[in-house]
Amino acid sequence: MTKATQTLSALITIAVVYLTLYLGIIPTSQTIQNEILPVVPFWSLVAFGAYALGTLGWGVYSFKDKEAEYKVLLKEIDEAKADLRSKGVTVD
């Protein structure tokens, strides 16, 4: 099973459980039904955003630790600058 299939299976399972709870197919208390379940999608979106931002921040913070990728990126930047200069664009 590929990673995409695993992720899709997990998302479908979570969506089915959420919908059965939200629609009242699985009985829950009125407090959960009226106050908690309606905000779960927004909470999930905020949690995913925080995770994505944290992952991105950590990648930027630890980028110099990846010496090979760092050198490749600097080389590509120099190549792009040289290409732009050859086309008459001022760089820097």
C-alpha positions as a Markdown table, in Angstrom:
| # | Residue | x | y | z |
|---|---|---|---|---|
| 1 | Met | 0.0 | 0.0 | 0.0 |
| 2 | Thr | 1.4 | 3.3 | -1.0 |
| 3 | Lys | 1.6 | 6.4 | 1.2 |
| 4 | Ala | -1.1 | 8.1 | -0.8 |
| 5 | Thr | -3.4 | 5.1 | -0.4 |
| 6 | Gln | -2.8 | 5.0 | 3.3 |
| 7 | Thr | -3.4 | 8.8 | 3.6 |
| 8 | Leu | -6.6 | 8.6 | 1.5 |
| 9 | Ser | -7.9 | 5.6 | 3.5 |
| 10 | Ala | -7.3 | 7.4 | 6.8 |
| 11 | Leu | -9.0 | 10.6 | 5.6 |
| 12 | Ile | -12.0 | 8.7 | 4.3 |
| 13 | Thr | -12.3 | 6.8 | 7.6 |
| 14 | Ile | -12.1 | 10.0 | 9.6 |
| 15 | Ala | -14.7 | 11.7 | 7.4 |
| 16 | Val | -17.1 | 8.8 | 7.7 |
| 17 | Val | -16.8 | 8.7 | 11.5 |
| 18 | Tyr | -17.2 | 12.5 | 11.7 |
| 19 | Leu | -20.3 | 12.5 | 9.4 |
| 20 | Thr | -21.9 | 9.7 | 11.4 |
| 21 | Leu | -21.4 | 11.6 | 14.6 |
| 22 | Tyr | -22.4 | 14.9 | 13.1 |
| 23 | Leu | -25.6 | 13.6 | 11.5 |
| 24 | Gly | -26.6 | 11.8 | 14.7 |
| 25 | Ile | -26.3 | 8.2 | 13.3 |
| 26 | Ile | -24.1 | 7.5 | 16.3 |
| 27 | Pro | -25.9 | 9.0 | 19.3 |
| 28 | Thr | -24.0 | 11.5 | 21.4 |
| 29 | Ser | -24.9 | 14.0 | 24.0 |
| 30 | Gln | -26.5 | 17.3 | 23.0 |
| 31 | Thr | -23.4 | 19.2 | 24.2 |
| 32 | Ile | -21.1 | 17.2 | 21.9 |
| 33 | Gln | -23.6 | 17.3 | 19.0 |
| 34 | Asn | -24.3 | 21.1 | 19.2 |
| 35 | Glu | -21.1 | 22.6 | 20.5 |
| 36 | Ile | -18.1 | 20.4 | 19.7 |
| 37 | Leu | -18.8 | 18.6 | 16.5 |
| 38 | Pro | -19.5 | 21.7 | 14.4 |
| 39 | Val | -16.1 | 23.2 | 15.1 |
| 40 | Val | -14.1 | 20.0 | 14.6 |
| 41 | Pro | -13.4 | 20.8 | 10.9 |
| 42 | Phe | -12.1 | 24.3 | 11.7 |
| 43 | Trp | -10.0 | 22.9 | 14.6 |
| 44 | Ser | -8.5 | 20.3 | 12.2 |
| 45 | Leu | -7.7 | 22.9 | 9.6 |
| 46 | Val | -5.9 | 25.1 | 12.3 |
| 47 | Ala | -4.0 | 22.1 | 13.6 |
| 48 | Phe | -2.9 | 21.1 | 10.1 |
| 49 | Gly | -1.8 | 24.7 | 9.4 |
| 50 | Ala | 0.2 | 24.8 | 12.6 |
| 51 | Tyr | 1.8 | 21.4 | 11.7 |
| 52 | Ala | 2.6 | 22.6 | 8.2 |
| 53 | Leu | 4.0 | 25.9 | 9.4 |
| 54 | Gly | 6.1 | 24.2 | 12.0 |
| 55 | Thr | 7.5 | 21.7 | 9.5 |
| 56 | Leu | 8.3 | 24.5 | 7.1 |
| 57 | Gly | 10.0 | 26.5 | 9.8 |
| 58 | Trp | 12.1 | 23.6 | 11.0 |
| 59 | Gly | 13.1 | 22.9 | 7.4 |
| 60 | Val | 14.2 | 26.5 | 6.9 |
| 61 | Tyr | 16.0 | 26.5 | 10.3 |
| 62 | Ser | 17.9 | 23.3 | 9.7 |
| 63 | Phe | 18.6 | 24.0 | 6.0 |
| 64 | Lys | 22.3 | 24.7 | 6.5 |
| 65 | Asp | 22.6 | 21.3 | 8.2 |
| 66 | Lys | 22.0 | 19.8 | 4.8 |
| 67 | Glu | 25.3 | 20.8 | 3.2 |
| 68 | Ala | 24.8 | 19.1 | -0.2 |
| 69 | Glu | 21.4 | 20.7 | -0.8 |
| 70 | Tyr | 22.7 | 24.0 | 0.4 |
| 71 | Lys | 25.5 | 23.9 | -2.2 |
| 72 | Val | 23.2 | 22.8 | -5.0 |
| 73 | Leu | 20.8 | 25.6 | -4.3 |
| 74 | Leu | 23.6 | 28.2 | -4.2 |
| 75 | Lys | 24.9 | 26.9 | -7.5 |
| 76 | Glu | 21.4 | 27.1 | -9.1 |
| 77 | Ile | 21.1 | 30.7 | -7.8 |
| 78 | Asp | 24.4 | 31.6 | -9.4 |
| 79 | Glu | 23.4 | 29.9 | -12.7 |
| 80 | Ala | 20.1 | 31.9 | -12.7 |
| 81 | Lys | 21.9 | 35.1 | -12.0 |
| 82 | Ala | 24.4 | 34.5 | -14.8 |
| 83 | Asp | 21.5 | 33.6 | -17.2 |
| 84 | Leu | 19.6 | 36.8 | -16.3 |
| 85 | Arg | 22.8 | 38.9 | -16.7 |
| 86 | Ser | 23.4 | 37.4 | -20.2 |
| 87 | Lys | 19.8 | 38.6 | -21.1 |
| 88 | Gly | 20.6 | 42.1 | -19.9 |
| 89 | Val | 18.8 | 42.0 | -16.6 |
| 90 | Thr | 20.5 | 43.7 | -13.7 |
| 91 | Val | 20.7 | 41.4 | -10.7 |
| 92 | Asp | 21.6 | 42.4 | -7.1 |
